[in-house]
């Protein structure tokens, strides 16, 4: 059995702090763990929320939750992947609660501790700075590193000919937007949809709406460059203000997390229309008229990770990618792992839709 190995990781020491690259020690995988040598990791807005301490993240911590790489070692209970397999990493779940049994692991009763807090189970390996255990196992991976310890439920095997750097974001941002449209909302051919926010999640929703055969696809954002990209991906209309858009919609997807937009979104729903809440919302209320929901049969649904099962949905997304219907390369800009801080800045400024850092292994 392998012993501890040296890894290189980007550590955030305190909430709101910068990334510091360090050489750390990683335990061998426990029985239900998988050691993955990482080749790429996407950057997601949730990484920024955790970095800033807005979620119960354990500092010092290794973030990163859209990892992709090659299996280096497996625990004694792992039988669905083997050393040398190419894999994508997604979020972590318990596998035993009702939501997990219903193939809805995004609503796992242990979602918060397993993903935001990086809680480990008995017998699981971790990452160390000398005698200090570093916060890891974030989203069951902590993939801003050269290696990660992942799990049976959040490792998806893919074909070795597929590009790991392009497909890495499937594990969170892309599946969230696409899953919301194709699984949670189950958008039907000809239906109308408005998407608020043209980031990675919103633009993934656009591509999924095209795949679903939606009729009217409207995208709202403040960045002209992102609206232009939305049109190339299949949006039929774009704008910067939902209130000024004519007509009502069968579906509205909010990816912005801005509560002030939700009142207008409800008013823009057609009878029996559905508003999907996908953004990271601050605590507190928003101005929504209950009578406007009840009288029109409208619905509001919260969505985590698209409401999908990664083991089932990621292979489906890969099929769309191979068919040319999910052109992820149009969203992605690659950065060297050492450029992680710059990649975060590009994402926060809106200059880049989906930064992906690429690890350089000797």
C-alpha positions in Angstrom: 0.0 0.0 0.0 1.2 3.5 -0.9 2.3 5.8 1.9 1.9 9.6 2.1 2.9 11.5 -1.0 4.1 15.1 -1.5 1.6 17.3 -3.3 1.5 20.9 -4.4 -1.6 22.9 -3.4 -3.0 26.4 -3.3 -3.9 27.1 0.3 -6.1 30.0 1.5 -4.9 30.6 5.1 -7.7 32.9 6.3 -11.1 34.1 5.1 -10.6 36.6 2.2 -6.9 35.8 1.9 -4.8 35.1 -1.2 -3.7 31.7 -2.5 -0.3 30.5 -1.2 1.3 27.6 -3.1 2.7 25.0 -0.7 4.2 21.5 -0.7 2.0 19.3 1.6 1.6 15.6 2.5 -1.4 13.5 1.4 -2.5 10.3 3.0 -3.1 7.2 1.0 -6.8 6.8 0.0 -9.1 5.2 2.6 -11.3 2.2 1.6 -13.8 4.4 -0.2 -11.4 7.1 -1.5 -9.7 7.6 -4.9 -6.4 9.4 -5.3 -6.6 11.5 -8.5 -3.6 13.1 -10.2 -5.2 16.4 -11.3 -4.7 17.8 -14.8 -7.2 20.7 -14.6 -9.8 22.4 -12.5 -12.4 25.0 -13.3 -13.0 28.1 -11.2 -16.6 28.5 -10.0 -18.3 31.4 -8.2 -18.8 29.1 -5.2 -15.0 29.0 -4.8 -15.1 32.8 -4.3 -17.9 32.5 -1.7 -16.0 29.9 0.2 -12.7 31.8 0.0 -14.4 34.9 1.5 -15.7 32.9 4.4 -19.4 33.3 3.5 -19.9 29.5 3.9 -18.7 27.3 6.8 -15.4 26.5 5.2 -12.5 25.3 7.4 -9.4 27.5 7.2 -6.6 27.0 6.2 -8.2 25.3 3.2 -7.7 24.0 -0.3 -10.6 24.9 -2.5 -11.4 23.8 -6.0 -14.4 21.6 -7.0 -14.3 21.1 -10.8 -11.4 18.8 -11.0 -10.4 16.4 -13.8 -7.5 14.0 -13.9 -6.2 10.5 -13.9 -6.6 7.9 -11.1 -3.4 7.2 -9.3 -4.6 4.9 -6.5 -7.9 3.5 -5.2 -9.1 2.3 -1.8 -9.9 -1.3 -1.1 -13.6 -0.9 -1.6 -13.4 0.9 -4.9 -14.4 -1.2 -7.9 -15.8 1.2 -10.5 -12.6 2.9 -11.5 -9.0 1.7 -11.6 -5.5 3.2 -11.8 -5.0 5.0 -15.1 -8.7 5.8 -15.7 -9.5 9.4 -16.8 -12.1 10.9 -14.5 -14.1 14.1 -13.8 -14.9 15.1 -10.2 -18.2 16.4 -9.0 -19.9 17.2 -5.7 -20.0 14.8 -2.7 -23.1 13.1 -1.2 -23.8 10.4 1.4 -25.4 7.9 -0.9 -27.8 6.7 1.8 -30.5 9.3 2.3 -33.8 9.5 0.5 -32.5 12.2 -1.9 -29.5 10.1 -2.8 -31.7 7.0 -3.4 -33.9 9.2 -5.6 -30.9 10.1 -7.8 -31.1 13.7 -6.4 -27.8 13.9 -4.5 -27.7 17.7 -4.7 -30.3 17.6 -2.0 -28.4 15.1 0.2 -29.1 15.6 3.9 -25.3 15.9 4.4 -24.6 18.2 1.4 -23.4 21.2 3.5 -20.9 19.3 5.7 -19.6 17.1 2.9 -19.2 19.9 0.4 -18.7 23.3 2.1 -17.1 22.0 5.3 -15.1 19.2 3.9 -16.1 16.8 6.7 -14.3 13.5 6.5 -15.6 10.1 7.6 -13.8 7.5 9.7 -10.9 5.9 7.9 -10.5 8.6 5.2 -7.2 10.1 4.4 -6.4 13.8 4.5 -3.8 16.5 3.7 -1.2 17.7 6.1 1.2 20.6 6.7 3.6 18.9 9.1 1.4 17.8 12.0 -1.4 20.2 11.1 -4.4 18.8 9.1 -5.3 21.3 6.3 -8.9 21.9 5.4 -9.6 19.8 2.3 -12.2 17.4 1.0 -14.1 20.5 -0.2 -16.9 19.1 -2.5 -15.2 15.8 -1.8 -12.1 16.8 -3.7 -10.3 20.1 -3.0 -8.9 20.3 -6.6 -6.7 23.4 -6.5 -3.8 21.0 -6.1 -1.7 18.5 -8.1 -3.6 15.6 -6.4 -7.0 15.1 -4.7 -8.6 12.4 -2.6 -12.1 11.9 -4.1 -14.9 9.4 -3.5 -16.9 6.7 -5.1 -20.0 8.9 -5.6 -18.2 12.0 -7.1 -15.8 10.3 -9.5 -17.1 9.8 -13.1 -15.0 7.8 -15.5 -14.7 9.2 -19.0 -13.0 8.1 -22.2 -9.2 8.8 -22.4 -9.6 10.7 -25.7 -11.7 13.4 -24.2 -10.0 16.8 -23.2 -9.7 17.0 -19.4 -9.2 20.8 -19.5 -12.4 21.5 -21.4 -14.6 19.0 -19.6 -13.5 19.8 -16.0 -16.3 22.4 -15.5 -18.9 19.7 -16.2 -18.6 18.7 -12.5 -20.4 21.8 -11.2 -21.1 25.0 -13.2 -22.0 23.4 -16.5 -24.1 20.6 -15.1 -25.9 23.2 -12.9 -27.1 25.3 -15.8 -27.8 22.4 -18.2 -29.4 20.3 -15.5 -31.7 23.0 -14.4 -33.1 23.3 -18.0 -33.1 19.6 -19.0 -33.9 17.9 -15.7 -35.4 20.2 -13.1 -37.5 22.3 -15.5 -37.7 19.7 -18.2 -38.1 22.4 -20.8 -40.3 21.1 -23.7 -39.9 21.9 -27.4 -41.3 25.3 -28.3 -41.5 26.6 -24.7 -40.1 30.0 -23.9 -37.3 30.6 -21.3 -35.5 33.7 -19.9 -32.1 33.3 -18.3 -30.9 35.9 -15.9 -27.1 36.1 -15.9 -24.7 35.1 -18.7 -22.0 33.5 -16.7 -21.0 29.9 -17.1 -24.2 28.6 -15.4 -26.4 30.9 -17.5 -24.7 30.2 -20.8 -24.8 26.4 -20.1 -28.6 26.9 -19.6 -28.7 28.6 -23.0 -27.0 25.6 -24.7 -29.3 23.2 -22.9 -32.4 25.3 -23.9 -31.2 24.9 -27.6 -30.8 21.1 -27.0 -34.3 21.0 -25.5 -35.7 22.7 -28.6 -37.0 25.8 -26.7 -38.6 28.4 -28.9 -37.8 31.8 -27.4 -34.5 32.0 -25.5 -33.9 35.4 -23.8 -30.7 36.2 -21.9 -30.3 39.2 -19.6 -26.9 40.4 -18.5 -24.9 43.7 -18.1 -21.9 42.5 -20.1 -22.3 43.2 -23.9 -19.6 40.6 -24.7 -21.4 37.9 -22.8 -24.7 38.8 -24.5 -22.9 38.5 -27.9 -21.6 35.1 -26.8 -25.1 34.1 -25.7 -26.4 34.8 -29.2 -23.7 32.7 -30.8 -24.8 29.8 -28.5 -28.4 30.1 -29.5 -30.1 32.9 -27.6 -32.9 34.4 -29.7 -33.0 37.7 -27.8 -30.7 39.5 -25.3 -31.0 42.6 -23.1 -29.9 44.2 -19.9 -33.4 44.5 -18.2 -36.0 41.8 -17.9 -38.7 44.3 -17.1 -38.3 45.9 -20.6 -38.7 42.5 -22.4 -42.1 42.0 -24.0 -44.2 38.9 -23.2 -44.3 36.2 -20.6 -42.2 33.1 -20.2 -42.9 29.4 -19.4 -39.6 29.3 -17.5 -37.2 31.7 -16.0 -33.8 30.8 -14.6 -32.1 33.2 -12.2 -28.3 32.6 -11.9 -27.5 36.0 -10.5 -28.4 35.5 -6.9 -29.7 39.1 -6.8 -33.0 39.1 -4.8 -34.1 42.4 -6.3 -34.6 40.7 -9.6 -37.0 38.0 -8.4 -40.1 40.2 -8.1 -39.9 41.2 -11.7 -39.1 37.6 -12.7 -42.4 36.3 -11.1 -44.3 39.0 -12.9 -42.8 37.8 -16.2 -43.9 34.2 -15.7 -46.8 32.9 -17.8 -49.6 31.0 -16.3 -48.2 27.8 -14.7 -44.7 29.1 -15.4 -41.7 28.2 -13.2 -39.0 30.4 -11.7 -35.8 28.4 -10.9 -33.5 29.9 -8.3 -30.0 28.8 -9.1 -27.9 31.7 -7.7 -26.0 32.1 -4.4 -28.5 34.3 -2.5 -27.7 36.4 0.5 -29.9 35.8 3.6 -33.0 37.9 3.9 -36.2 38.4 2.0 -37.2 39.8 -1.4 -40.4 41.5 -2.7 -42.5 38.7 -4.2 -46.3 39.1 -4.3 -47.8 35.7 -3.1 -51.1 36.5 -4.9 -49.1 36.8 -8.2 -47.9 33.2 -7.6 -51.2 31.7 -6.4 -53.5 33.3 -8.9 -51.6 32.2 -12.0 -50.5 28.8 -10.8 -46.9 29.9 -11.0 -44.1 27.9 -9.2 -40.8 28.8 -7.7 -38.2 26.0 -7.3 -34.8 26.0 -5.7 -32.1 24.2 -7.6 -28.8 22.7 -6.4 -26.3 21.4 -9.0 -29.1 21.3 -11.6 -31.1 18.7 -9.7 -29.1 15.9 -11.4 -27.1 12.8 -10.5 -23.6 13.3 -11.9 -23.1 9.6 -12.5 -26.0 9.7 -15.0 -26.0 13.3 -16.2 -22.3 13.9 -16.9 -22.1 11.1 -19.5 -25.2 12.6 -21.1 -23.4 16.0 -21.3 -20.4 14.4 -22.8 -22.6 12.9 -25.5 -23.8 16.5 -26.3 -20.2 17.7 -26.4 -19.2 15.0 -28.8 -22.1 15.9 -31.0 -21.1 19.5 -31.1 -24.2 20.7 -29.2 -22.3 21.7 -26.0 -19.4 23.8 -27.3 -17.7 24.4 -24.0 -14.5 25.6 -25.5 -16.3 28.9 -26.3 -16.6 29.6 -22.5 -13.2 28.5 -21.4 -9.9 30.3 -21.0 -6.9 28.3 -19.7 -4.4 29.4 -17.1 -1.3 27.8 -15.7 -1.9 26.5 -12.1 0.6 29.2 -10.9 -1.7 31.8 -12.4 -4.6 30.8 -10.1 -4.9 34.3 -8.5 -5.1 36.0 -11.9 -7.7 33.5 -13.1 -9.8 34.3 -10.1 -9.5 38.0 -10.8 -10.5 37.5 -14.5 -13.6 35.6 -13.3 -14.6 38.2 -10.7 -14.2 41.1 -13.2 -16.3 39.3 -15.7 -13.6 39.3 -18.3 -13.6 35.5 -18.5 -16.7 33.3 -18.4 -15.0 30.1 -17.2 -11.3 30.1 -16.2 -9.7 26.7 -16.0 -6.3 26.2 -14.4 -4.1 23.5 -15.8 -1.6 21.6 -13.6 1.8 20.9 -15.0 3.1 17.5 -13.9 6.8 16.6 -14.5 
